[in-house]
Amino acid sequence: MTSSSAEGLESAGMVRVILGPAGFLWVPWSLGNLVGLWTLCHCTARLGILACFGGCVQGLIAGWEARSLAKRSQHAVNRLDLSCRGEVLVHRCSGERQRGRVGVGCRVSPFLVILYWREETGRYAEPVVLDEQSAAPEKLRKLRVLLRHPL
């Protein structure tokens, strides 16, 4: 497919988003774990120090795991093609392509997009999480508009 035909598809209501590694998604994820364990440590007075230490260790482990998830694995989504009819074509880093449909419950905000999609033969919705650093700003804007206001 040439670049002019790809632009023609985008003008017809299709958005093609080429994804890079997620930026700092591991920061809020690990902070959320730390806040939850901080709350737990204040519920028990005697085990407060132990719970606080365990919360710090668990937060560090969760942050490290989330940071490694941001790196590209074979199962990671490399490119996302979304049509105005809600059809999705997901390209994985391994070269695998999967067709599906946009699921319910997608979250769209200026800083984060969570796209739930379901494979044609699949039973469960799979999320694709995009932060503001994982793709080009113009592509993310088009994706947010298409998810908020489907044709």
C-alpha positions as CSV (number, residue, x, y, z in Angstrom):
1,M,0.0,0.0,0.0
2,T,1.4,3.4,-1.0
3,S,1.5,6.4,1.3
4,S,-1.1,8.2,-0.9
5,S,-3.6,5.3,-0.5
6,A,-2.9,5.1,3.2
7,E,-3.7,8.8,3.5
8,G,-6.9,8.2,1.5
9,L,-7.9,5.5,4.0
10,E,-7.3,7.9,6.9
11,S,-9.4,10.6,5.3
12,A,-12.2,8.0,4.8
13,G,-12.4,7.5,8.6
14,M,-9.6,5.1,9.3
15,V,-6.9,5.9,11.8
16,R,-3.5,4.1,11.6
17,V,-1.5,4.5,14.9
18,I,2.1,3.2,14.9
19,L,3.0,2.6,18.5
20,G,6.3,3.0,20.3
21,P,7.2,1.8,23.8
22,A,4.9,3.2,26.5
23,G,6.4,6.2,28.3
24,F,5.9,6.5,32.0
25,L,2.9,4.2,32.5
26,W,4.8,2.3,35.2
27,V,5.0,5.4,37.4
28,P,1.2,5.7,38.1
29,W,0.9,2.0,38.3
30,S,3.6,1.6,40.9
31,L,2.3,4.7,42.8
32,G,-1.1,3.2,42.9
33,N,0.3,0.0,44.5
34,L,2.3,2.1,47.0
35,V,-0.8,4.1,48.0
36,G,-2.8,1.0,48.5
37,L,-0.2,-0.6,50.7
38,W,0.3,2.7,52.6
39,T,-3.4,2.6,53.4
40,L,-3.0,-1.0,54.6
41,C,-0.1,0.0,56.8
42,H,-2.2,2.6,58.7
43,C,-4.9,0.0,59.3
44,T,-2.7,-2.0,61.6
45,A,-0.8,-0.2,64.3
46,R,1.5,-3.0,65.5
47,L,2.6,-4.1,62.0
48,G,3.0,-0.6,60.6
49,I,6.7,-0.7,60.1
50,L,6.6,-4.1,58.5
51,A,3.7,-3.2,56.3
52,C,5.5,0.0,55.3
53,F,8.6,-1.9,54.4
54,G,6.6,-4.5,52.5
55,G,4.8,-1.7,50.6
56,C,8.0,-0.2,49.5
57,V,9.4,-3.5,48.3
58,Q,6.2,-4.4,46.6
59,G,6.1,-0.9,44.9
60,L,9.6,-1.3,43.7
61,I,8.9,-4.7,42.3
62,A,5.6,-3.5,40.7
63,G,7.4,-0.6,39.1
64,W,10.2,-2.7,37.7
65,E,7.7,-5.2,36.3
66,A,5.6,-2.4,34.7
67,R,8.8,-0.9,33.3
68,S,9.7,-4.2,31.7
69,L,6.2,-4.5,30.3
70,A,6.7,-1.1,28.5
71,K,9.6,-2.7,26.5
72,R,8.6,-4.4,23.3
73,S,7.8,-8.1,23.6
74,Q,6.6,-10.4,20.8
75,H,3.0,-10.1,22.0
76,A,3.1,-6.3,22.2
77,V,1.0,-4.3,19.8
78,N,3.1,-2.6,17.1
79,R,0.4,-0.9,15.0
80,L,-3.3,-0.3,15.3
81,D,-5.7,0.3,12.4
82,L,-9.2,1.5,13.4
83,S,-12.0,2.1,11.0
84,C,-15.0,4.4,11.6
85,R,-17.2,1.3,11.7
86,G,-15.4,0.0,14.8
87,E,-13.3,-2.6,13.0
88,V,-9.8,-3.0,14.3
89,L,-6.7,-4.6,12.7
90,V,-4.0,-5.2,15.4
91,H,-0.4,-5.8,14.3
92,R,1.9,-7.4,16.8
93,C,5.7,-7.2,17.0
94,S,5.9,-10.9,16.1
95,G,4.3,-10.1,12.7
96,E,0.9,-11.6,13.6
97,R,-2.2,-9.6,12.5
98,Q,-5.5,-10.0,14.2
99,R,-8.9,-8.6,13.2
100,G,-11.5,-7.6,15.6
101,R,-14.0,-5.0,16.8
102,V,-13.9,-2.2,19.3
103,G,-15.3,-3.4,22.6
104,V,-17.4,-1.5,25.1
105,G,-15.8,0.4,28.0
106,C,-13.0,2.3,26.1
107,R,-11.6,5.1,28.1
108,V,-10.5,8.3,26.4
109,S,-8.8,11.2,28.1
110,P,-6.3,13.8,26.9
111,F,-3.4,11.9,28.5
112,L,-4.4,8.3,28.2
113,V,-6.4,6.1,25.8
114,I,-7.5,2.6,26.8
115,L,-9.0,0.8,23.8
116,Y,-10.7,-2.5,24.4
117,W,-11.0,-4.7,21.4
118,R,-12.3,-8.3,20.8
119,E,-11.0,-10.7,18.3
120,E,-13.5,-12.0,15.7
121,T,-13.3,-15.4,17.2
122,G,-12.4,-14.3,20.7
123,R,-14.5,-14.3,23.8
124,Y,-12.7,-11.7,25.9
125,A,-11.8,-8.1,25.3
126,E,-8.1,-7.2,25.3
127,P,-6.9,-3.7,26.2
128,V,-4.4,-1.6,24.3
129,V,-3.1,1.2,26.5
130,L,-1.7,4.4,24.9
131,D,-0.2,7.3,26.7
132,E,0.8,10.6,25.2
133,Q,4.3,9.4,24.5
134,S,3.5,6.0,22.8
135,A,2.4,7.4,19.5
136,A,2.4,10.6,17.4
137,P,0.2,13.3,18.9
138,E,-1.9,13.9,15.7
139,K,-2.6,10.2,15.4
140,L,-3.7,10.0,19.1
141,R,-6.0,13.0,18.6
142,K,-7.6,11.3,15.6
143,L,-8.0,8.1,17.6
144,R,-9.6,10.0,20.6
145,V,-12.0,11.7,18.2
146,L,-13.0,8.5,16.5
147,L,-13.5,6.7,19.8
148,R,-15.6,9.6,21.3
149,H,-17.7,10.2,18.2
150,P,-18.0,7.1,16.0
151,L,-19.6,7.6,12.6
